[in-house]
Every structure is written in structure tokens, then in C-alpha cells.
Amino acid sequence: MSDLMCVSFWYWQFLYIDSKFSPTPDENIGDMFENFGTKGMLIVNYAFSMAWG
């Protein structure tokens, strides 16, 4: 992963992987990248409030 962008997530309450699901707090980012990465990227969306459900 040569183009890895590091961002502090401390103030976001809700994270979604590729706008499909919310990972558990103990989920490993490397595992998510291997399983859900697309074209060398892991798409992580964030929200300040729950997006659905």
C-alpha cells in the first residue's frame, strides 16, 4: 500500500466500509483491506450521526 492516507478518527462516531457495513471497534484494518479492498484502496466513509438503521 504505497498511497496510504492516515487520518485521525477520534471525533467520528460512525464508520462504514464502502457504505455497506459498520465494522466492530476491534476489527483489524489490514484484514478489512484484504477482504474488502477495491483496486488497492479500502473505502471508509464516516458520519457524525447514524446513517441508517
mmCIF entry with sequence, helices, sheets and N, C-alpha, C, O atoms, coordinates in Angstrom:
data_MODEL
# 
_entry.id   MODEL 
# 
_entity.id                         1 
_entity.type                       polymer 
_entity.pdbx_number_of_molecules   1 
# 
_entity_poly.entity_id                      1 
_entity_poly.type                           'polypeptide(L)' 
_entity_poly.nstd_linkage                   no 
_entity_poly.nstd_monomer                   no 
_entity_poly.pdbx_seq_one_letter_code       MSDLMCVSFWYWQFLYIDSKFSPTPDENIGDMFENFGTKGMLIVNYAFSMAWG 
_entity_poly.pdbx_seq_one_letter_code_can   MSDLMCVSFWYWQFLYIDSKFSPTPDENIGDMFENFGTKGMLIVNYAFSMAWG 
_entity_poly.pdbx_strand_id                 A 
# 
loop_
_entity_poly_seq.entity_id 
_entity_poly_seq.num 
_entity_poly_seq.mon_id 
_entity_poly_seq.hetero 
1 1  MET n 
1 2  SER n 
1 3  ASP n 
1 4  LEU n 
1 5  MET n 
1 6  CYS n 
1 7  VAL n 
1 8  SER n 
1 9  PHE n 
1 10 TRP n 
1 11 TYR n 
1 12 TRP n 
1 13 GLN n 
1 14 PHE n 
1 15 LEU n 
1 16 TYR n 
1 17 ILE n 
1 18 ASP n 
1 19 SER n 
1 20 LYS n 
1 21 PHE n 
1 22 SER n 
1 23 PRO n 
1 24 THR n 
1 25 PRO n 
1 26 ASP n 
1 27 GLU n 
1 28 ASN n 
1 29 ILE n 
1 30 GLY n 
1 31 ASP n 
1 32 MET n 
1 33 PHE n 
1 34 GLU n 
1 35 ASN n 
1 36 PHE n 
1 37 GLY n 
1 38 THR n 
1 39 LYS n 
1 40 GLY n 
1 41 MET n 
1 42 LEU n 
1 43 ILE n 
1 44 VAL n 
1 45 ASN n 
1 46 TYR n 
1 47 ALA n 
1 48 PHE n 
1 49 SER n 
1 50 MET n 
1 51 ALA n 
1 52 TRP n 
1 53 GLY n 
# 
_struct_asym.id          A 
_struct_asym.entity_id   1 
# 
_struct_conf.conf_type_id            HELX_P 
_struct_conf.id                      HELX_P1 
_struct_conf.pdbx_PDB_helix_id       AA1 
_struct_conf.beg_label_comp_id       ILE 
_struct_conf.beg_label_asym_id       A 
_struct_conf.beg_label_seq_id        29 
_struct_conf.pdbx_beg_PDB_ins_code   ? 
_struct_conf.end_label_comp_id       PHE 
_struct_conf.end_label_asym_id       A 
_struct_conf.end_label_seq_id        36 
_struct_conf.pdbx_end_PDB_ins_code   ? 
_struct_conf.beg_auth_comp_id        ILE 
_struct_conf.beg_auth_asym_id        A 
_struct_conf.beg_auth_seq_id         29 
_struct_conf.end_auth_comp_id        PHE 
_struct_conf.end_auth_asym_id        A 
_struct_conf.end_auth_seq_id         36 
_struct_conf.pdbx_PDB_helix_class    1 
_struct_conf.details                 ? 
_struct_conf.pdbx_PDB_helix_length   8 
# 
_struct_conf_type.id          HELX_P 
_struct_conf_type.criteria    ? 
_struct_conf_type.reference   ? 
# 
_struct_sheet.id               AA1 
_struct_sheet.type             ? 
_struct_sheet.number_strands   2 
_struct_sheet.details          ? 
# 
_struct_sheet_order.sheet_id     AA1 
_struct_sheet_order.range_id_1   1 
_struct_sheet_order.range_id_2   2 
_struct_sheet_order.offset       ? 
_struct_sheet_order.sense        anti-parallel 
# 
loop_
_struct_sheet_range.sheet_id 
_struct_sheet_range.id 
_struct_sheet_range.beg_label_comp_id 
_struct_sheet_range.beg_label_asym_id 
_struct_sheet_range.beg_label_seq_id 
_struct_sheet_range.pdbx_beg_PDB_ins_code 
_struct_sheet_range.end_label_comp_id 
_struct_sheet_range.end_label_asym_id 
_struct_sheet_range.end_label_seq_id 
_struct_sheet_range.pdbx_end_PDB_ins_code 
_struct_sheet_range.beg_auth_comp_id 
_struct_sheet_range.beg_auth_asym_id 
_struct_sheet_range.beg_auth_seq_id 
_struct_sheet_range.end_auth_comp_id 
_struct_sheet_range.end_auth_asym_id 
_struct_sheet_range.end_auth_seq_id 
AA1 1 PHE A 14 ? ILE A 17 ? PHE A 14 ILE A 17 
AA1 2 VAL A 44 ? ALA A 47 ? VAL A 44 ALA A 47 
# 
loop_
_atom_site.group_PDB 
_atom_site.id 
_atom_site.type_symbol 
_atom_site.label_atom_id 
_atom_site.label_alt_id 
_atom_site.label_comp_id 
_atom_site.label_asym_id 
_atom_site.label_entity_id 
_atom_site.label_seq_id 
_atom_site.pdbx_PDB_ins_code 
_atom_site.Cartn_x 
_atom_site.Cartn_y 
_atom_site.Cartn_z 
_atom_site.occupancy 
_atom_site.B_iso_or_equiv 
_atom_site.pdbx_formal_charge 
_atom_site.auth_seq_id 
_atom_site.auth_comp_id 
_atom_site.auth_asym_id 
_atom_site.auth_atom_id 
_atom_site.pdbx_PDB_model_num 
ATOM 1   N N  . MET A 1 1  ? 0.847   -1.182 0.000  1.00 0.00 ? 1  MET A N  1 
ATOM 2   C CA . MET A 1 1  ? 0.000   0.000  0.000  1.00 0.00 ? 1  MET A CA 1 
ATOM 3   C C  . MET A 1 1  ? 0.884   1.234  0.000  1.00 0.00 ? 1  MET A C  1 
ATOM 4   O O  . MET A 1 1  ? 1.254   1.727  1.065  1.00 0.00 ? 1  MET A O  1 
ATOM 5   N N  . SER A 1 2  ? 1.215   1.722  -1.133 1.00 0.00 ? 2  SER A N  1 
ATOM 6   C CA . SER A 1 2  ? 2.117   2.858  -1.215 1.00 0.00 ? 2  SER A CA 1 
ATOM 7   C C  . SER A 1 2  ? 1.404   4.177  -0.955 1.00 0.00 ? 2  SER A C  1 
ATOM 8   O O  . SER A 1 2  ? 2.030   5.121  -0.473 1.00 0.00 ? 2  SER A O  1 
ATOM 9   N N  . ASP A 1 3  ? 0.120   4.269  -1.260 1.00 0.00 ? 3  ASP A N  1 
ATOM 10  C CA . ASP A 1 3  ? -0.620  5.522  -1.087 1.00 0.00 ? 3  ASP A CA 1 
ATOM 11  C C  . ASP A 1 3  ? -1.578  5.423  0.098  1.00 0.00 ? 3  ASP A C  1 
ATOM 12  O O  . ASP A 1 3  ? -2.790  5.555  -0.066 1.00 0.00 ? 3  ASP A O  1 
ATOM 13  N N  . LEU A 1 4  ? -1.037  5.192  1.276  1.00 0.00 ? 4  LEU A N  1 
ATOM 14  C CA . LEU A 1 4  ? -1.848  5.060  2.473  1.00 0.00 ? 4  LEU A CA 1 
ATOM 15  C C  . LEU A 1 4  ? -2.012  6.417  3.131  1.00 0.00 ? 4  LEU A C  1 
ATOM 16  O O  . LEU A 1 4  ? -1.027  7.075  3.467  1.00 0.00 ? 4  LEU A O  1 
ATOM 17  N N  . MET A 1 5  ? -3.249  6.834  3.313  1.00 0.00 ? 5  MET A N  1 
ATOM 18  C CA . MET A 1 5  ? -3.524  8.117  3.950  1.00 0.00 ? 5  MET A CA 1 
ATOM 19  C C  . MET A 1 5  ? -3.968  7.855  5.386  1.00 0.00 ? 5  MET A C  1 
ATOM 20  O O  . MET A 1 5  ? -4.949  7.146  5.611  1.00 0.00 ? 5  MET A O  1 
ATOM 21  N N  . CYS A 1 6  ? -3.267  8.409  6.339  1.00 0.00 ? 6  CYS A N  1 
ATOM 22  C CA . CYS A 1 6  ? -3.598  8.231  7.745  1.00 0.00 ? 6  CYS A CA 1 
ATOM 23  C C  . CYS A 1 6  ? -4.445  9.411  8.219  1.00 0.00 ? 6  CYS A C  1 
ATOM 24  O O  . CYS A 1 6  ? -4.076  10.569 8.023  1.00 0.00 ? 6  CYS A O  1 
ATOM 25  N N  . VAL A 1 7  ? -5.567  9.111  8.835  1.00 0.00 ? 7  VAL A N  1 
ATOM 26  C CA . VAL A 1 7  ? -6.484  10.134 9.317  1.00 0.00 ? 7  VAL A CA 1 
ATOM 27  C C  . VAL A 1 7  ? -6.873  9.782  10.740 1.00 0.00 ? 7  VAL A C  1 
ATOM 28  O O  . VAL A 1 7  ? -7.070  8.610  11.058 1.00 0.00 ? 7  VAL A O  1 
ATOM 29  N N  . SER A 1 8  ? -6.984  10.771 11.589 1.00 0.00 ? 8  SER A N  1 
ATOM 30  C CA . SER A 1 8  ? -7.423  10.554 12.959 1.00 0.00 ? 8  SER A CA 1 
ATOM 31  C C  . SER A 1 8  ? -8.944  10.443 12.987 1.00 0.00 ? 8  SER A C  1 
ATOM 32  O O  . SER A 1 8  ? -9.649  11.338 12.520 1.00 0.00 ? 8  SER A O  1 
ATOM 33  N N  . PHE A 1 9  ? -9.440  9.345  13.533 1.00 0.00 ? 9  PHE A N  1 
ATOM 34  C CA . PHE A 1 9  ? -10.883 9.093  13.563 1.00 0.00 ? 9  PHE A CA 1 
ATOM 35  C C  . PHE A 1 9  ? -11.498 9.376  14.937 1.00 0.00 ? 9  PHE A C  1 
ATOM 36  O O  . PHE A 1 9  ? -12.650 9.010  15.165 1.00 0.00 ? 9  PHE A O  1 
ATOM 37  N N  . TRP A 1 10 ? -10.790 9.998  15.832 1.00 0.00 ? 10 TRP A N  1 
ATOM 38  C CA . TRP A 1 10 ? -11.258 10.113 17.212 1.00 0.00 ? 10 TRP A CA 1 
ATOM 39  C C  . TRP A 1 10 ? -12.563 10.874 17.355 1.00 0.00 ? 10 TRP A C  1 
ATOM 40  O O  . TRP A 1 10 ? -13.290 10.620 18.316 1.00 0.00 ? 10 TRP A O  1 
ATOM 41  N N  . TYR A 1 11 ? -12.898 11.772 16.478 1.00 0.00 ? 11 TYR A N  1 
ATOM 42  C CA . TYR A 1 11 ? -14.108 12.566 16.648 1.00 0.00 ? 11 TYR A CA 1 
ATOM 43  C C  . TYR A 1 11 ? -15.277 12.070 15.802 1.00 0.00 ? 11 TYR A C  1 
ATOM 44  O O  . TYR A 1 11 ? -16.376 12.615 15.901 1.00 0.00 ? 11 TYR A O  1 
ATOM 45  N N  . TRP A 1 12 ? -15.066 11.053 14.976 1.00 0.00 ? 12 TRP A N  1 
ATOM 46  C CA . TRP A 1 12 ? -16.174 10.482 14.209 1.00 0.00 ? 12 TRP A CA 1 
ATOM 47  C C  . TRP A 1 12 ? -16.749 9.321  14.991 1.00 0.00 ? 12 TRP A C  1 
ATOM 48  O O  . TRP A 1 12 ? -16.008 8.478  15.495 1.00 0.00 ? 12 TRP A O  1 
ATOM 49  N N  . GLN A 1 13 ? -18.060 9.274  15.093 1.00 0.00 ? 13 GLN A N  1 
ATOM 50  C CA . GLN A 1 13 ? -18.686 8.215  15.868 1.00 0.00 ? 13 GLN A CA 1 
ATOM 51  C C  . GLN A 1 13 ? -19.059 7.007  15.023 1.00 0.00 ? 13 GLN A C  1 
ATOM 52  O O  . GLN A 1 13 ? -19.136 5.896  15.548 1.00 0.00 ? 13 GLN A O  1 
ATOM 53  N N  . PHE A 1 14 ? -19.293 7.194  13.729 1.00 0.00 ? 14 PHE A N  1 
ATOM 54  C CA . PHE A 1 14 ? -19.778 6.106  12.889 1.00 0.00 ? 14 PHE A CA 1 
ATOM 55  C C  . PHE A 1 14 ? -18.896 5.959  11.648 1.00 0.00 ? 14 PHE A C  1 
ATOM 56  O O  . PHE A 1 14 ? -18.713 6.911  10.889 1.00 0.00 ? 14 PHE A O  1 
ATOM 57  N N  . LEU A 1 15 ? -18.357 4.767  11.455 1.00 0.00 ? 15 LEU A N  1 
ATOM 58  C CA . LEU A 1 15 ? -17.547 4.459  10.277 1.00 0.00 ? 15 LEU A CA 1 
ATOM 59  C C  . LEU A 1 15 ? -18.242 3.369  9.481  1.00 0.00 ? 15 LEU A C  1 
ATOM 60  O O  . LEU A 1 15 ? -18.844 2.457  10.048 1.00 0.00 ? 15 LEU A O  1 
ATOM 61  N N  . TYR A 1 16 ? -18.153 3.471  8.171  1.00 0.00 ? 16 TYR A N  1 
ATOM 62  C CA . TYR A 1 16 ? -18.763 2.489  7.283  1.00 0.00 ? 16 TYR A CA 1 
ATOM 63  C C  . TYR A 1 16 ? -17.738 2.087  6.232  1.00 0.00 ? 16 TYR A C  1 
ATOM 64  O O  . TYR A 1 16 ? -17.048 2.940  5.676  1.00 0.00 ? 16 TYR A O  1 
ATOM 65  N N  . ILE A 1 17 ? -17.640 0.803  5.963  1.00 0.00 ? 17 ILE A N  1 
ATOM 66  C CA . ILE A 1 17 ? -16.730 0.300  4.954  1.00 0.00 ? 17 ILE A CA 1 
ATOM 67  C C  . ILE A 1 17 ? -17.483 0.229  3.632  1.00 0.00 ? 17 ILE A C  1 
ATOM 68  O O  . ILE A 1 17 ? -18.448 -0.522 3.491  1.00 0.00 ? 17 ILE A O  1 
ATOM 69  N N  . ASP A 1 18 ? -17.030 1.019  2.669  1.00 0.00 ? 18 ASP A N  1 
ATOM 70  C CA . ASP A 1 18 ? -17.616 1.076  1.327  1.00 0.00 ? 18 ASP A CA 1 
ATOM 71  C C  . ASP A 1 18 ? -19.128 1.330  1.377  1.00 0.00 ? 18 ASP A C  1 
ATOM 72  O O  . ASP A 1 18 ? -19.866 0.832  0.526  1.00 0.00 ? 18 ASP A O  1 
ATOM 73  N N  . SER A 1 19 ? -19.588 2.092  2.358  1.00 0.00 ? 19 SER A N  1 
ATOM 74  C CA . SER A 1 19 ? -21.004 2.433  2.551  1.00 0.00 ? 19 SER A CA 1 
ATOM 75  C C  . SER A 1 19 ? -21.887 1.201  2.679  1.00 0.00 ? 19 SER A C  1 
ATOM 76  O O  . SER A 1 19 ? -23.075 1.255  2.364  1.00 0.00 ? 19 SER A O  1 
ATOM 77  N N  . LYS A 1 20 ? -21.315 0.088  3.140  1.00 0.00 ? 20 LYS A N  1 
ATOM 78  C CA . LYS A 1 20 ? -22.089 -1.150 3.225  1.00 0.00 ? 20 LYS A CA 1 
ATOM 79  C C  . LYS A 1 20 ? -22.298 -1.648 4.646  1.00 0.00 ? 20 LYS A C  1 
ATOM 80  O O  . LYS A 1 20 ? -23.383 -2.132 4.971  1.00 0.00 ? 20 LYS A O  1 
ATOM 81  N N  . PHE A 1 21 ? -21.294 -1.541 5.495  1.00 0.00 ? 21 PHE A N  1 
ATOM 82  C CA . PHE A 1 21 ? -21.437 -2.031 6.862  1.00 0.00 ? 21 PHE A CA 1 
ATOM 83  C C  . PHE A 1 21 ? -20.519 -1.257 7.790  1.00 0.00 ? 21 PHE A C  1 
ATOM 84  O O  . PHE A 1 21 ? -19.563 -0.612 7.360  1.00 0.00 ? 21 PHE A O  1 
ATOM 85  N N  . SER A 1 22 ? -20.832 -1.339 9.057  1.00 0.00 ? 22 SER A N  1 
ATOM 86  C CA . SER A 1 22 ? -20.034 -0.683 10.086 1.00 0.00 ? 22 SER A CA 1 
ATOM 87  C C  . SER A 1 22 ? -19.188 -1.741 10.792 1.00 0.00 ? 22 SER A C  1 
ATOM 88  O O  . SER A 1 22 ? -19.742 -2.684 11.358 1.00 0.00 ? 22 SER A O  1 
ATOM 89  N N  . PRO A 1 23 ? -17.868 -1.610 10.773 1.00 0.00 ? 23 PRO A N  1 
ATOM 90  C CA . PRO A 1 23 ? -17.020 -2.605 11.425 1.00 0.00 ? 23 PRO A CA 1 
ATOM 91  C C  . PRO A 1 23 ? -17.090 -2.483 12.951 1.00 0.00 ? 23 PRO A C  1 
ATOM 92  O O  . PRO A 1 23 ? -17.426 -1.429 13.491 1.00 0.00 ? 23 PRO A O  1 
ATOM 93  N N  . THR A 1 24 ? -16.766 -3.575 13.624 1.00 0.00 ? 24 THR A N  1 
ATOM 94  C CA . THR A 1 24 ? -16.695 -3.539 15.079 1.00 0.00 ? 24 THR A CA 1 
ATOM 95  C C  . THR A 1 24 ? -15.440 -2.764 15.489 1.00 0.00 ? 24 THR A C  1 
ATOM 96  O O  . THR A 1 24 ? -14.484 -2.686 14.718 1.00 0.00 ? 24 THR A O  1 
ATOM 97  N N  . PRO A 1 25 ? -15.435 -2.195 16.687 1.00 0.00 ? 25 PRO A N  1 
ATOM 98  C CA . PRO A 1 25 ? -14.275 -1.395 17.122 1.00 0.00 ? 25 PRO A CA 1 
ATOM 99  C C  . PRO A 1 25 ? -12.960 -2.174 17.166 1.00 0.00 ? 25 PRO A C  1 
ATOM 100 O O  . PRO A 1 25 ? -11.891 -1.577 17.039 1.00 0.00 ? 25 PRO A O  1 
ATOM 101 N N  . ASP A 1 26 ? -13.018 -3.491 17.343 1.00 0.00 ? 26 ASP A N  1 
ATOM 102 C CA . ASP A 1 26 ? -11.782 -4.273 17.420 1.00 0.00 ? 26 ASP A CA 1 
ATOM 103 C C  . ASP A 1 26 ? -11.376 -4.892 16.085 1.00 0.00 ? 26 ASP A C  1 
ATOM 104 O O  . ASP A 1 26 ? -10.458 -5.710 16.038 1.00 0.00 ? 26 ASP A O  1 
ATOM 105 N N  . GLU A 1 27 ? -12.044 -4.514 15.011 1.00 0.00 ? 27 GLU A N  1 
ATOM 106 C CA . GLU A 1 27 ? -11.720 -5.035 13.676 1.00 0.00 ? 27 GLU A CA 1 
ATOM 107 C C  . GLU A 1 27 ? -10.348 -4.539 13.223 1.00 0.00 ? 27 GLU A C  1 
ATOM 108 O O  . GLU A 1 27 ? -10.011 -3.372 13.421 1.00 0.00 ? 27 GLU A O  1 
ATOM 109 N N  . ASN A 1 28 ? -9.571  -5.411 12.624 1.00 0.00 ? 28 ASN A N  1 
ATOM 110 C CA . ASN A 1 28 ? -8.230  -5.092 12.158 1.00 0.00 ? 28 ASN A CA 1 
ATOM 111 C C  . ASN A 1 28 ? -8.316  -4.439 10.783 1.00 0.00 ? 28 ASN A C  1 
ATOM 112 O O  . ASN A 1 28 ? -8.932  -5.002 9.877  1.00 0.00 ? 28 ASN A O  1 
ATOM 113 N N  . ILE A 1 29 ? -7.713  -3.267 10.607 1.00 0.00 ? 29 ILE A N  1 
ATOM 114 C CA . ILE A 1 29 ? -7.783  -2.527 9.342  1.00 0.00 ? 29 ILE A CA 1 
ATOM 115 C C  . ILE A 1 29 ? -7.109  -3.309 8.212  1.00 0.00 ? 29 ILE A C  1 
ATOM 116 O O  . ILE A 1 29 ? -7.552  -3.233 7.066  1.00 0.00 ? 29 ILE A O  1 
ATOM 117 N N  . GLY A 1 30 ? -6.063  -4.045 8.514  1.00 0.00 ? 30 GLY A N  1 
ATOM 118 C CA . GLY A 1 30 ? -5.394  -4.855 7.494  1.00 0.00 ? 30 GLY A CA 1 
ATOM 119 C C  . GLY A 1 30 ? -6.291  -5.969 6.980  1.00 0.00 ? 30 GLY A C  1 
ATOM 120 O O  . GLY A 1 30 ? -6.319  -6.244 5.780  1.00 0.00 ? 30 GLY A O  1 
ATOM 121 N N  . ASP A 1 31 ? -7.025  -6.611 7.886  1.00 0.00 ? 31 ASP A N  1 
ATOM 122 C CA . ASP A 1 31 ? -7.961  -7.659 7.476  1.00 0.00 ? 31 ASP A CA 1 
ATOM 123 C C  . ASP A 1 31 ? -9.082  -7.081 6.616  1.00 0.00 ? 31 ASP A C  1 
ATOM 124 O O  . ASP A 1 31 ? -9.478  -7.681 5.617  1.00 0.00 ? 31 ASP A O  1 
ATOM 125 N N  . MET A 1 32 ? -9.588  -5.918 7.006  1.00 0.00 ? 32 MET A N  1 
ATOM 126 C CA . MET A 1 32 ? -10.642 -5.295 6.206  1.00 0.00 ? 32 MET A CA 1 
ATOM 127 C C  . MET A 1 32 ? -10.122 -4.926 4.820  1.00 0.00 ? 32 MET A C  1 
ATOM 128 O O  . MET A 1 32 ? -10.835 -5.078 3.829  1.00 0.00 ? 32 MET A O  1 
ATOM 129 N N  . PHE A 1 33 ? -8.886  -4.443 4.748  1.00 0.00 ? 33 PHE A N  1 
ATOM 130 C CA . PHE A 1 33 ? -8.293  -4.106 3.454  1.00 0.00 ? 33 PHE A CA 1 
ATOM 131 C C  . PHE A 1 33 ? -8.186  -5.346 2.565  1.00 0.00 ? 33 PHE A C  1 
ATOM 132 O O  . PHE A 1 33 ? -8.528  -5.299 1.383  1.00 0.00 ? 33 PHE A O  1 
ATOM 133 N N  . GLU A 1 34 ? -7.710  -6.455 3.139  1.00 0.00 ? 34 GLU A N  1 
ATOM 134 C CA . GLU A 1 34 ? -7.571  -7.687 2.364  1.00 0.00 ? 34 GLU A CA 1 
ATOM 135 C C  . GLU A 1 34 ? -8.917  -8.214 1.884  1.00 0.00 ? 34 GLU A C  1 
ATOM 136 O O  . GLU A 1 34 ? -9.022  -8.699 0.757  1.00 0.00 ? 34 GLU A O  1 
ATOM 137 N N  . ASN A 1 35 ? -9.947  -8.128 2.719  1.00 0.00 ? 35 ASN A N  1 
ATOM 138 C CA . ASN A 1 35 ? -11.245 -8.702 2.384  1.00 0.00 ? 35 ASN A CA 1 
ATOM 139 C C  . ASN A 1 35 ? -12.157 -7.769 1.592  1.00 0.00 ? 35 ASN A C  1 
ATOM 140 O O  . ASN A 1 35 ? -12.960 -8.239 0.785  1.00 0.00 ? 35 ASN A O  1 
ATOM 141 N N  . PHE A 1 36 ? -12.050 -6.464 1.804  1.00 0.00 ? 36 PHE A N  1 
ATOM 142 C CA . PHE A 1 36 ? -12.994 -5.526 1.204  1.00 0.00 ? 36 PHE A CA 1 
ATOM 143 C C  . PHE A 1 36 ? -12.336 -4.432 0.378  1.00 0.00 ? 36 PHE A C  1 
ATOM 144 O O  . PHE A 1 36 ? -13.016 -3.535 -0.121 1.00 0.00 ? 36 PHE A O  1 
ATOM 145 N N  . GLY A 1 37 ? -11.021 -4.497 0.230  1.00 0.00 ? 37 GLY A N  1 
ATOM 146 C CA . GLY A 1 37 ? -10.313 -3.507 -0.573 1.00 0.00 ? 37 GLY A CA 1 
ATOM 147 C C  . GLY A 1 37 ? -10.662 -3.638 -2.049 1.00 0.00 ? 37 GLY A C  1 
ATOM 148 O O  . GLY A 1 37 ? -10.892 -4.741 -2.544 1.00 0.00 ? 37 GLY A O  1 
ATOM 149 N N  . THR A 1 38 ? -10.699 -2.507 -2.749 1.00 0.00 ? 38 THR A N  1 
ATOM 150 C CA . THR A 1 38 ? -11.014 -2.476 -4.174 1.00 0.00 ? 38 THR A CA 1 
ATOM 151 C C  . THR A 1 38 ? -9.960  -1.645 -4.888 1.00 0.00 ? 38 THR A C  1 
ATOM 152 O O  . THR A 1 38 ? -9.732  -0.487 -4.537 1.00 0.00 ? 38 THR A O  1 
ATOM 153 N N  . LYS A 1 39 ? -9.321  -2.232 -5.888 1.00 0.00 ? 39 LYS A N  1 
ATOM 154 C CA . LYS A 1 39 ? -8.313  -1.532 -6.680 1.00 0.00 ? 39 LYS A CA 1 
ATOM 155 C C  . LYS A 1 39 ? -7.216  -0.912 -5.811 1.00 0.00 ? 39 LYS A C  1 
ATOM 156 O O  . LYS A 1 39 ? -6.768  0.205  -6.070 1.00 0.00 ? 39 LYS A O  1 
ATOM 157 N N  . GLY A 1 40 ? -6.791  -1.643 -4.783 1.00 0.00 ? 40 GLY A N  1 
ATOM 158 C CA . GLY A 1 40 ? -5.723  -1.175 -3.921 1.00 0.00 ? 40 GLY A CA 1 
ATOM 159 C C  . GLY A 1 40 ? -6.136  -0.153 -2.880 1.00 0.00 ? 40 GLY A C  1 
ATOM 160 O O  . GLY A 1 40 ? -5.277  0.462  -2.247 1.00 0.00 ? 40 GLY A O  1 
ATOM 161 N N  . MET A 1 41 ? -7.446  0.044  -2.687 1.00 0.00 ? 41 MET A N  1 
ATOM 162 C CA . MET A 1 41 ? -7.931  1.024  -1.704 1.00 0.00 ? 41 MET A CA 1 
ATOM 163 C C  . MET A 1 41 ? -9.008  0.397  -0.823 1.00 0.00 ? 41 MET A C  1 
ATOM 164 O O  . MET A 1 41 ? -9.764  -0.467 -1.267 1.00 0.00 ? 41 MET A O  1 
ATOM 165 N N  . LEU A 1 42 ? -9.065  0.833  0.403  1.00 0.00 ? 42 LEU A N  1 
ATOM 166 C CA . LEU A 1 42 ? -10.165 0.497  1.299  1.00 0.00 ? 42 LEU A CA 1 
ATOM 167 C C  . LEU A 1 42 ? -10.986 1.765  1.467  1.00 0.00 ? 42 LEU A C  1 
ATOM 168 O O  . LEU A 1 42 ? -10.500 2.763  1.999  1.00 0.00 ? 42 LEU A O  1 
ATOM 169 N N  . ILE A 1 43 ? -12.213 1.723  1.020  1.00 0.00 ? 43 ILE A N  1 
ATOM 170 C CA . ILE A 1 43 ? -13.072 2.905  1.073  1.00 0.00 ? 43 ILE A CA 1 
ATOM 171 C C  . ILE A 1 43 ? -13.755 2.942  2.437  1.00 0.00 ? 43 ILE A C  1 
ATOM 172 O O  . ILE A 1 43 ? -14.526 2.047  2.784  1.00 0.00 ? 43 ILE A O  1 
ATOM 173 N N  . VAL A 1 44 ? -13.459 3.989  3.203  1.00 0.00 ? 44 VAL A N  1 
ATOM 174 C CA . VAL A 1 44 ? -14.033 4.176  4.532  1.00 0.00 ? 44 VAL A CA 1 
ATOM 175 C C  . VAL A 1 44 ? -14.826 5.476  4.519  1.00 0.00 ? 44 VAL A C  1 
ATOM 176 O O  . VAL A 1 44 ? -14.282 6.550  4.263  1.00 0.00 ? 44 VAL A O  1 
ATOM 177 N N  . ASN A 1 45 ? -16.133 5.358  4.801  1.00 0.00 ? 45 ASN A N  1 
ATOM 178 C CA . ASN A 1 45 ? -16.993 6.529  4.908  1.00 0.00 ? 45 ASN A CA 1 
ATOM 179 C C  . ASN A 1 45 ? -17.234 6.793  6.378  1.00 0.00 ? 45 ASN A C  1 
ATOM 180 O O  . ASN A 1 45 ? -17.183 5.870  7.191  1.00 0.00 ? 45 ASN A O  1 
ATOM 181 N N  . TYR A 1 46 ? -17.493 8.029  6.728  1.00 0.00 ? 46 TYR A N  1 
ATOM 182 C CA . TYR A 1 46 ? -17.720 8.373  8.124  1.00 0.00 ? 46 TYR A CA 1 
ATOM 183 C C  . TYR A 1 46 ? -18.939 9.278  8.251  1.00 0.00 ? 46 TYR A C  1 
ATOM 184 O O  . TYR A 1 46 ? -19.363 9.917  7.287  1.00 0.00 ? 46 TYR A O  1 
ATOM 185 N N  . ALA A 1 47 ? -19.494 9.320  9.461  1.00 0.00 ? 47 ALA A N  1 
ATOM 186 C CA . ALA A 1 47 ? -20.653 10.171 9.722  1.00 0.00 ? 47 ALA A CA 1 
ATOM 187 C C  . ALA A 1 47 ? -20.636 10.597 11.186 1.00 0.00 ? 47 ALA A C  1 
ATOM 188 O O  . ALA A 1 47 ? -20.092 9.898  12.040 1.00 0.00 ? 47 ALA A O  1 
ATOM 189 N N  . PHE A 1 48 ? -21.230 11.733 11.460 1.00 0.00 ? 48 PHE A N  1 
ATOM 190 C CA . PHE A 1 48 ? -21.346 12.198 12.837 1.00 0.00 ? 48 PHE A CA 1 
ATOM 191 C C  . PHE A 1 48 ? -22.607 11.670 13.491 1.00 0.00 ? 48 PHE A C  1 
ATOM 192 O O  . PHE A 1 48 ? -22.740 11.720 14.714 1.00 0.00 ? 48 PHE A O  1 
ATOM 193 N N  . SER A 1 49 ? -23.548 11.158 12.679 1.00 0.00 ? 49 SER A N  1 
ATOM 194 C CA . SER A 1 49 ? -24.754 10.508 13.191 1.00 0.00 ? 49 SER A CA 1 
ATOM 195 C C  . SER A 1 49 ? -24.985 9.236  12.401 1.00 0.00 ? 49 SER A C  1 
ATOM 196 O O  . SER A 1 49 ? -24.411 9.064  11.326 1.00 0.00 ? 49 SER A O  1 
ATOM 197 N N  . MET A 1 50 ? -25.824 8.335  12.919 1.00 0.00 ? 50 MET A N  1 
ATOM 198 C CA . MET A 1 50 ? -26.068 7.061  12.269 1.00 0.00 ? 50 MET A CA 1 
ATOM 199 C C  . MET A 1 50 ? -26.681 7.288  10.892 1.00 0.00 ? 50 MET A C  1 
ATOM 200 O O  . MET A 1 50 ? -27.641 8.045  10.752 1.00 0.00 ? 50 MET A O  1 
ATOM 201 N N  . ALA A 1 51 ? -26.125 6.632  9.878  1.00 0.00 ? 51 ALA A N  1 
ATOM 202 C CA . ALA A 1 51 ? -26.570 6.856  8.505  1.00 0.00 ? 51 ALA A CA 1 
ATOM 203 C C  . ALA A 1 51 ? -27.848 6.091  8.177  1.00 0.00 ? 51 ALA A C  1 
ATOM 204 O O  . ALA A 1 51 ? -28.651 6.556  7.369  1.00 0.00 ? 51 ALA A O  1 
ATOM 205 N N  . TRP A 1 52 ? -28.044 4.949  8.779  1.00 0.00 ? 52 TRP A N  1 
ATOM 206 C CA . TRP A 1 52 ? -29.253 4.164  8.553  1.00 0.00 ? 52 TRP A CA 1 
ATOM 207 C C  . TRP A 1 52 ? -29.449 3.227  9.724  1.00 0.00 ? 52 TRP A C  1 
ATOM 208 O O  . TRP A 1 52 ? -28.552 3.038  10.546 1.00 0.00 ? 52 TRP A O  1 
ATOM 209 N N  . GLY A 1 53 ? -30.653 2.633  9.792  1.00 0.00 ? 53 GLY A N  1 
ATOM 210 C CA . GLY A 1 53 ? -30.956 1.621  10.798 1.00 0.00 ? 53 GLY A CA 1 
ATOM 211 C C  . GLY A 1 53 ? -31.247 2.177  12.105 1.00 0.00 ? 53 GLY A C  1 
ATOM 212 O O  . GLY A 1 53 ? -31.519 1.432  13.046 1.00 0.00 ? 53 GLY A O  1 
# 
